[in-house]
């Protein structure tokens, strides 16, 4: 058998085979470092003054896309194991790449780079894989255009008025510059907010971004620590470069474990009877812990043991002792904002809850690596779970019967593939997840970690 640690372009598509768990999952395990923090550590380190040292860096596919794009613009980045060293070139030190920048499958790479590149004096293009080339980019390009950026893209094949990759950006030359902006985002989005703040470092005037709920705030925390003139007031972020010396100070950064990755292991432990699992060094930034609150509200046996802060981000050990009964809940509003990436695995939790779980305010999931609402409805039905797909959510009828073993297509979506694997642990026979290579984008050791906890998982190339 082959593991999922090989880069996707170096092998054929793999199928994950998950056997039902006849024994509890038990153990204490780490998870990959938070790729959201990793992206930002690379980007901000690249335009800082001096050398940024990043510990706990996870070189998954998405973070490597950001690293490769920055290298193509003259930034020296050395990655060895879980460490990365970024030699900053300063705010105005990036150079024009010789070819289009490949963002792979990473929407974060493409959207954050759009904000950074919108202020440069050279032209650049961004492209990605087939999945990324279907994702909407107007949500970033629109507000960037309104402050004077020269950004354009490719008409979306199915959504009139929408733009997707490849993107063309810049250049700003002569007397052109980015102006001030006051932007009220209709949907809480850390990527849109971060792109505008990155462009705001170069702008002539204030950048104000207001959201309906507070999205993840890794950008604000890190930029503030590096000396950017940034303030936050609840759902409002303000950046005013007037009087600022234009220098970000290089840092020593420690990246916490990814709560999104931890969620799959915690839910797996709750679903498999008698399980006791601890996930170590998990980032518990309050803008990201919606899944932990969902677990608590549904009466899962979750306990968070705070372990202080690393790099301005709170961390903890998270323990899950399986409880016999889960209770269905309504999940929506700002909880969904703080658990947007974990909604698929929350659906797996709901499949075992007593009653009907209602998930709302999750329309954002339709424009991820796949349409996650539609895809999760298909996955749940394949396992025999009754559900109803809605425009902005999904209703799920929980069951205590063994699920039906399924054959599932991942649609190139790592979170769908891992959710299906977790559901397979409580099925009545082996479950097969096709095109499972996508898991490497966020959790390269997912298979090995499940095995370490006692699950029976194999990989077929």
C-alpha positions in Angstrom: 0.0 0.0 0.0 1.1 3.6 -0.6 0.5 6.5 1.7 -0.9 9.9 0.9 2.4 11.7 1.5 3.4 11.8 -2.2 2.7 15.0 -4.1 -0.4 14.8 -6.2 1.2 15.3 -9.5 3.7 12.5 -8.9 1.2 9.6 -8.9 -2.1 8.3 -10.2 -5.4 9.1 -8.4 -5.6 7.1 -5.1 -8.6 5.5 -3.5 -8.9 5.4 0.3 -10.4 2.3 1.8 -11.8 2.7 5.3 -13.0 -0.4 7.3 -15.6 -0.2 10.1 -14.0 0.4 13.5 -14.7 -2.5 15.8 -12.5 -1.0 18.6 -12.3 2.5 20.1 -9.9 5.1 18.7 -7.4 5.8 21.4 -4.3 8.0 21.6 -2.7 11.4 21.7 -1.7 12.9 18.3 -0.6 16.1 16.7 -2.1 17.7 13.6 -0.6 19.7 10.8 0.1 23.4 11.5 -2.6 25.9 10.6 -2.2 26.6 6.9 -4.1 29.9 7.2 -1.4 31.1 9.6 1.2 29.5 7.4 0.1 31.4 4.3 0.3 34.7 6.2 3.6 34.0 7.8 5.1 33.5 4.4 3.5 36.5 2.8 4.1 39.0 5.5 7.6 37.6 6.1 8.4 38.1 2.4 7.6 41.9 2.6 9.1 42.4 6.0 12.6 43.9 6.8 14.9 41.1 7.9 14.6 37.3 8.3 11.4 35.7 9.6 11.8 32.3 11.2 8.7 30.1 11.1 8.5 27.0 13.4 5.8 24.4 13.2 5.4 25.1 9.4 3.5 22.3 7.5 4.6 22.1 3.9 1.2 20.9 2.5 0.3 21.7 -1.1 -1.5 25.0 -0.4 1.3 26.5 1.7 3.9 25.4 -0.9 2.0 27.2 -3.6 2.4 30.4 -1.7 6.1 29.7 -1.1 6.7 29.0 -4.8 4.9 32.1 -5.9 7.0 34.3 -3.6 10.2 32.6 -4.7 9.3 33.5 -8.3 9.2 37.1 -7.2 12.7 37.1 -5.7 12.1 36.0 -2.1 14.5 33.6 -0.6 12.5 30.9 1.3 14.1 27.8 2.8 11.9 25.0 4.1 13.3 22.1 6.0 11.0 19.8 7.8 8.7 21.8 10.0 10.8 25.0 9.8 10.8 27.8 7.2 13.2 30.8 6.9 11.9 33.8 4.9 14.4 36.5 4.0 12.2 39.6 3.6 12.7 42.0 0.7 10.8 44.8 2.2 7.5 46.4 1.1 8.8 47.4 -2.3 11.4 44.6 -2.9 9.3 42.1 -5.0 10.4 41.7 -8.6 8.4 40.7 -11.6 8.1 37.0 -12.1 9.2 35.5 -15.5 6.0 33.4 -15.8 2.5 33.2 -14.5 2.3 32.3 -10.8 0.8 28.8 -10.2 -1.5 28.9 -7.1 -2.3 25.2 -7.4 -5.5 24.4 -5.5 -5.1 27.3 -3.1 -7.8 29.9 -3.1 -6.1 31.6 -0.2 -2.8 32.0 -2.2 -4.7 33.5 -5.2 -6.9 35.9 -3.2 -4.2 37.2 -0.9 -1.6 37.5 -3.7 -4.2 39.6 -5.6 -4.2 42.2 -2.8 -0.4 42.2 -2.6 0.2 42.3 -6.3 -2.4 45.0 -7.0 0.0 47.6 -5.6 3.1 46.5 -7.5 4.7 48.3 -10.5 4.9 45.2 -12.6 2.3 43.1 -14.3 1.6 39.6 -13.1 -0.8 36.7 -13.9 -2.1 34.1 -11.5 -3.4 30.6 -12.5 -4.4 27.5 -10.7 -5.7 23.9 -11.1 -9.1 23.0 -12.6 -10.8 23.4 -9.3 -9.4 26.8 -8.5 -10.2 27.9 -12.1 -13.9 27.5 -11.2 -13.9 29.5 -8.0 -15.3 33.1 -7.9 -12.8 35.9 -7.6 -14.9 39.0 -8.1 -15.5 39.2 -4.4 -11.8 40.2 -4.2 -11.3 41.9 -7.5 -14.3 44.2 -7.2 -13.2 46.1 -4.1 -9.6 46.1 -5.3 -10.8 47.7 -8.6 -12.8 50.3 -6.6 -9.6 51.6 -5.0 -7.8 51.8 -8.3 -6.2 48.4 -8.9 -5.8 47.1 -12.4 -7.2 43.6 -11.9 -9.0 41.3 -14.3 -9.8 37.7 -14.9 -11.5 35.1 -17.0 -15.3 35.1 -17.3 -16.8 32.3 -15.2 -18.1 29.5 -17.5 -21.5 29.2 -15.7 -22.0 32.4 -13.6 -22.8 35.5 -15.6 -20.8 38.5 -14.3 -18.5 36.4 -12.3 -14.7 36.2 -12.8 -12.4 33.3 -12.1 -8.7 32.4 -12.8 -6.5 33.0 -14.7 -6.1 36.5 -13.3 -4.2 39.5 -14.7 -3.0 42.1 -12.2 -1.2 45.5 -12.6 0.9 47.2 -13.1 0.6 50.5 -11.2 2.9 53.0 -12.9 3.5 56.7 -13.2 1.1 58.7 -11.1 -1.3 55.9 -10.5 -1.8 54.6 -6.9 -4.3 52.8 -4.7 -6.7 55.1 -3.0 -8.6 54.9 0.3 -11.5 52.5 0.6 -14.4 51.9 3.1 -15.8 48.5 2.3 -18.7 46.8 3.9 -18.4 43.1 3.0 -21.8 41.4 2.7 -20.3 38.1 3.8 -17.7 37.7 6.5 -14.6 36.6 4.6 -11.0 36.6 5.9 -9.6 36.3 2.4 -11.4 39.4 1.1 -10.4 41.3 4.3 -6.8 40.2 4.1 -6.5 41.1 0.4 -7.8 44.6 1.1 -5.5 45.0 4.1 -2.4 43.9 2.1 -3.3 46.4 -0.6 -3.8 49.0 2.1 -0.2 48.8 3.2 0.6 50.5 -0.1 -2.4 52.8 -0.4 -2.7 56.6 -0.3 -5.4 56.8 2.4 -7.2 54.7 4.9 -8.5 51.1 4.5 -11.7 50.4 6.4 -13.3 46.9 6.2 -16.5 46.1 8.0 -18.1 42.6 8.2 -21.4 41.2 9.4 -19.5 38.9 11.7 -15.8 38.7 12.7 -14.0 36.4 10.3 -10.7 34.7 11.3 -8.3 37.4 12.4 -4.9 35.9 11.8 -4.0 38.7 9.4 -4.8 41.4 11.9 -2.9 39.7 14.7 0.2 39.1 12.6 0.3 42.5 10.9 -0.1 44.3 14.2 2.7 42.3 15.7 5.0 43.2 12.8 4.3 47.0 13.2 1.6 47.7 10.7 -0.6 50.7 11.6 -3.7 48.6 12.1 -6.6 48.8 14.6 -9.7 46.6 15.2 -13.0 47.6 16.6 -15.3 44.6 16.8 -16.3 43.8 13.2 -14.4 46.9 11.8 -10.7 46.9 10.8 -8.9 50.1 10.1 -5.5 50.5 8.5 -4.0 54.0 8.1 -0.5 54.2 6.6 -0.2 58.0 7.1 3.0 58.7 9.1 4.0 55.0 9.0 7.6 54.3 8.0 6.5 51.5 5.6 8.5 48.8 7.4 7.2 45.5 8.7 9.5 43.9 11.4 10.6 40.3 10.8 9.5 37.9 13.5 10.1 34.5 15.0 6.7 32.9 14.4 5.3 29.6 15.8 2.4 28.2 13.9 -0.2 26.4 16.0 -1.9 23.2 15.0 -4.9 23.5 12.6 -8.2 23.2 14.4 -9.8 22.4 11.1 -7.6 19.3 10.8 -8.2 18.4 14.5 -12.0 18.5 13.9 -11.9 15.3 11.8 -10.1 13.4 14.6 -12.4 14.8 17.3 -15.5 13.9 15.4 -14.2 10.5 14.5 -13.6 9.9 18.2 -17.1 10.9 19.1 -18.6 8.6 16.4 -16.7 5.5 17.4 -17.9 4.0 20.6 -15.6 4.1 23.6 -13.0 6.4 22.0 -10.6 8.6 23.9 -8.5 11.0 21.7 -6.3 14.0 22.5 -5.2 16.4 19.8 -2.1 18.4 20.9 -1.0 22.0 20.2 -4.2 23.0 18.6 -4.8 26.7 17.7 -7.9 27.9 19.6 -8.2 31.4 18.1 -11.8 32.4 19.0 -12.5 33.3 15.4 -11.9 29.7 14.5 -13.4 27.6 17.3 -17.0 27.3 16.1 -16.6 23.5 15.7 -15.6 23.1 19.4 -18.8 24.9 20.4 -20.8 22.8 18.0 -19.4 19.7 19.6 -20.2 21.0 23.1 -23.7 22.1 22.1 -24.4 18.6 20.7 -23.2 17.1 24.0 -20.0 15.5 22.7 -17.4 14.8 25.4 -15.0 17.6 24.4 -12.7 19.4 26.8 -10.2 22.2 26.0 -7.1 22.4 28.1 -5.5 25.8 27.5 -1.7 25.8 27.0 -1.0 29.6 26.6 -0.1 31.4 23.4 2.4 31.0 20.6 3.0 33.8 18.2 0.0 35.7 19.5 -2.3 32.7 18.9 -3.9 30.8 21.8 -3.2 27.0 21.8 -4.6 24.0 23.7 -4.8 20.3 24.1 -8.3 19.2 23.0 -9.6 16.0 24.5 -12.6 14.0 23.3 -14.1 11.2 25.4 -16.9 9.7 23.5 -20.4 10.2 24.9 -23.3 7.8 24.2 -25.8 10.4 22.9 -25.6 13.4 20.6 -28.4 15.9 20.4 -29.4 17.7 17.2 -29.0 21.4 17.1 -29.6 24.5 14.9 -26.2 25.7 13.6 -26.1 29.1 12.0 -25.1 32.8 12.2 -21.7 33.7 13.5 -21.1 30.1 14.6 -21.0 29.1 11.0 -18.7 31.9 10.2 -16.3 30.6 12.8 -16.6 27.0 11.6 -17.0 27.5 7.8 -14.3 25.0 6.9 -15.7 22.5 9.5 -19.3 22.4 8.3 -18.7 19.1 6.3 -17.4 17.3 9.3 -20.2 18.8 11.4 -22.5 17.1 9.0 -20.9 13.8 9.9 -21.6 14.6 13.6 -25.2 15.4 12.8 -25.6 12.0 11.1 -25.3 10.4 14.6 -27.3 13.0 16.5 -30.8 12.4 17.9 -33.2 14.5 15.9 -32.8 16.8 13.0 -29.8 19.1 12.8 -30.4 22.3 10.8 -27.4 24.1 9.3 -28.0 27.6 7.9 -26.1 30.7 6.7 -23.6 28.5 4.9 -24.1 29.6 1.3 -20.3 30.4 1.2 -19.7 26.6 1.0 -21.0 26.6 -2.5 -17.9 28.3 -3.8 -15.2 26.2 -2.1 -13.1 23.4 -3.7 -16.5 21.9 -4.5 -20.0 22.9 -3.9 -19.8 21.5 -0.3 -23.5 21.7 0.4 -24.4 19.7 -2.7 -21.5 17.4 -2.3 -22.2 16.7 1.4 -25.8 16.0 0.6 -24.7 13.4 -2.0 -22.2 11.9 0.5 -24.7 11.6 3.3 -27.3 9.9 1.1 -24.6 7.5 -0.1 -24.2 6.4 3.5 -28.0 6.1 4.0 -28.4 9.3 6.0 -31.6 11.3 5.2 -31.0 14.9 4.5 -32.4 17.9 2.6 -30.2 20.4 0.8 -31.2 24.0 1.0 -29.9 27.2 -0.7 -27.8 28.2 2.3 -27.6 25.0 4.3 -28.7 21.4 4.9 -31.1 19.5 7.2 -29.8 16.2 8.5 -31.8 13.4 10.2 -29.6 11.6 12.7 -29.6 7.8 13.0 -28.1 5.3 15.5 -28.1 2.5 13.0 -24.9 1.4 11.2 -24.4 3.5 8.1 -24.4 1.9 4.7 -20.9 1.3 3.2 -20.4 3.7 0.3 -18.3 4.5 -2.7 -17.7 8.3 -2.6 -16.2 10.7 -5.1 -14.1 13.4 -3.4 -14.5 15.9 -6.3 -11.0 17.0 -5.5 -12.1 18.4 -2.2 -9.9 17.4 0.8 -12.6 18.1 3.4 -15.2 16.0 1.6 -12.7 13.1 1.3 -11.8 13.3 5.0 -15.4 13.6 6.1 -16.3 10.5 4.1 -13.4 8.6 5.7 -14.8 9.5 9.2 -18.3 8.3 8.2 -16.7 5.1 6.9 -15.6 4.2 10.4 -19.2 3.6 11.4 -20.4 2.0 8.2 -21.5 -1.7 7.8 -18.6 -2.5 5.5 -15.6 -1.1 3.7 -16.0 2.4 2.3 -14.1 3.6 -0.7 -13.2 7.3 -1.3 -12.0 8.0 -4.8 -9.5 10.7 -5.8 -8.2 10.9 -2.2 -4.9 12.5 -3.1 -6.5 15.9 -2.5 -6.2 15.2 1.3 -2.5 16.1 1.0 -3.3 19.8 0.5 -4.2 20.1 4.2 -3.4 16.9 6.1 -0.6 14.9 4.5 -0.5 12.4 7.4 -4.2 11.9 7.7 -4.1 8.2 6.9 -1.1 7.6 9.3 -2.8 9.5 12.1 -6.0 7.5 11.8 -4.0 4.3 11.9 -2.1 5.5 15.0 -5.5 5.9 16.7 -6.5 2.3 15.7 -8.5 2.8 12.5 -8.1 0.4 9.6 -7.4 2.5 6.5 -5.5 1.6 3.4 -4.7 3.3 0.1 -4.9 1.9 -3.4 -3.2 3.7 -6.2 
